Amino acid sequence: MIKEKFSEGDSILHSLDPRVKIIVALLFSVMVAVSEKYTSLSGALLFAIGTVALTGLRTKEIISRLFMVNSFIFLLWLMLPFTFPGKNIYTLGSLNISQEGIRYALLITIKSNSIILSGIALLSTSSIFNLIHALRHLYFPDKLTQLFFFTYRYAQTIHSEYIRLNNAIKIRGFKAQTNFHTYRTYAYLVGMMLVRSYDRSQRVYQAMLCRGFKGKFWTLNHFAFKKSDLVTGAIMISGIIGLVLLP
């Protein structure tokens, strides 16, 4: 199974009801995504950093997650200032750097990091099964929650299948090169992955039907909404509303 390092802890956010965390994370992400004000986005970034600080997670692991995201954002910084139309503020050889291009690159950077940090603080501090359980309590469509569950449940299984197939072709002397044989081999590999994934899905579905599955997952343990969950959720939502009202 996929490791859930961030879900292990005893901070206030680890013990917060997952339903509250999903609602807060959703509201925060929507607010950050649609906002164009630097004051609101700067406050949102500070809010996200503050929530991460409350979790007590290791800074090194958080930075490693941010590094992967910002590696793609760095490519935007290499393109947007030079390609986005607007007022030229500097000329680098035959390339013009536009003020609007820098502005949009900065907005994307702040928004992406704020949403990722809030996701780490609010969602990664709960196990995936608790989040799926919370989605059911929030009346998300059953098919959507089941798709989410099975994607998580079998992603590692399908990856293990890929490792076995990849090792099998290497044992037979395959070496990746830039030629038609390599392209054809990888096409066969992808095709076998699709076939095996489909076969596994059929076997799993038949096994579930044998166990009485009728389109719903029934849970024996339910969440207990505490007063502290209400207070913490109200404080966070009030903070998000305050960020929206910033001039």
C-alpha positions, 0 to 999 in steps of 0.5 A: 500500500502507499505510505501515508507518512503525514497521517501519523501524528497527534497535533490538533489538525491530526485529531480534527474531524476529516469532514471539517478538514475537507470543507475548509480545504475546499473553501480555501482552494476555491478562494485562492484559485479565483482570487487575483488580489496580492493581499488576499493571496499573500495572506492565504500563503501565510495561512497555509504556512501557519496550518502546516506549522500546527501539524508538526510535520518534518520540514524536510519532507514538506520541502521535498513535496514543494520541490516537485511542484515548483520544478514545473512552476520554474518552467513557467517562469522561463516562458511566461515573462517572455511570451505573455503580451504586456508592458515591456520592462526589460529586454534580454537580447531579442526577448522582451520581458513583460510586466504582466508575464511576471505578474501571472507567473508570480500569481501561479507560484503563490496560488500553487504553493498555498493550495499544496501546503493547505492540502498537506496540512488539512488532507494529508494528516488524515488517512485515505480511508478516513477521507473517503469515509468523510466524503460519504458523510458529506454526501458526495456521489457514491460512484465518485468516492468509490472511484477515488477509493479504488484508484488509491487501493490499486495504484500500488498494485498496478505499479507492482505489475509494471515492475514485474513486466519491466523486469521481464523484458530486461531479463530477455536482454531488452535495452531502451534505445531510440529505435522502432523496436524500443517504441514497439516494446513499450507499446506492448508493455502499455497494452499488457498493463491495460489488459491486466488492469482490466482483467484484475478489475473484473476479478475484483468486481466479481469477488465483491458481488459474491460478497453481497456488494450492491453499490455502497460501502457500509462502515461500522465506525462513524465519526463523532463531531466534537465541540473542538472540531466546531470551534477549530472549523469556525476559526479557519472558515472565519480566517478564509472569509477574512482573506476574501475581504482584504482590500 
